[in-house]
């Protein structure tokens, strides 16, 4: 993978370029058509109201998917936490090990106590432990009640 030369905006194509614009268009289209028949007490008015309501709700759901981005940020912060803790307890950089671990493995390692973190990180790399295996080996479990 090529190293980027500048910081560019990141987009999630399905969200930013497909679903969100389509939902916005659908919500606008249905609202416009509903306003033309609003006040009528017939099947067409009720149908347009229902479709407009569904379109607005769908648009709202897509906007709420932004939570996905918050969780990605939280994962990134957790990676930094493990890097810092690993350095503090072992005096060595975590980067060589981090390149060989998945995000799930790193998130599991952060639940380990300081005393067992370096050995467990080494074992995760050498034995290719799954996140569940890592958690099973933790004896000093540091539960994180603040994780979303």
Order of alpha helices (4+ residues) and beta strands (2+ residues): alpha-alpha-alpha-alpha-alpha-alpha-alpha
